[in-house]
């Protein structure tokens, strides 16, 4: 996860041996970022 230097957004990237697990992990991270930073993530 890292903030963009040029846009009002945070990029979330993840790696997982079982790719079926990735969407759940990324969605969880996105929810925490939205709550903590009060950003609207699209």
C-alpha positions as a printed Julia matrix, in Angstrom:
42×3 Matrix{Float64}:
   0.0     0.0    0.0
   1.32    3.44  -0.84
  -0.07    6.91  -1.39
   0.11    8.37  -4.87
   2.45   11.31  -5.22
   0.31   12.98  -7.88
  -3.29   11.9   -7.23
  -5.62   11.79  -4.23
  -5.52    8.01  -3.92
  -3.82    5.1   -2.22
  -2.67    2.12  -4.27
  -3.23   -1.3   -2.74
  -1.24   -4.25  -4.08
  -1.02   -7.75  -2.68
   0.61  -11.1   -3.4
  -0.71  -14.48  -2.31
   0.18  -17.99  -3.49
  -3.55  -18.8   -3.74
  -4.94  -16.07  -6.01
  -8.49  -16.94  -4.95
  -7.71  -15.37  -1.56
  -6.52  -12.03  -2.97
  -9.85  -10.23  -3.47
 -10.8   -10.72   0.17
  -7.44   -9.48   1.43
  -7.42   -6.43  -0.83
 -11.03   -5.53  -0.01
 -10.24   -5.71   3.7
  -7.25   -3.4    3.3
  -9.3    -0.97   1.21
 -12.02   -0.82   3.88
  -9.48    0.0    6.59
  -7.88    2.7    4.42
 -11.29    4.23   3.67
 -12.2     4.3    7.36
  -8.85    5.6    8.58
  -8.22    8.22   5.94
 -11.83    9.09   5.22
 -11.14    8.91   1.49
 -13.64    7.83  -1.1
 -11.95    4.98  -2.97
 -13.2     4.22  -6.47
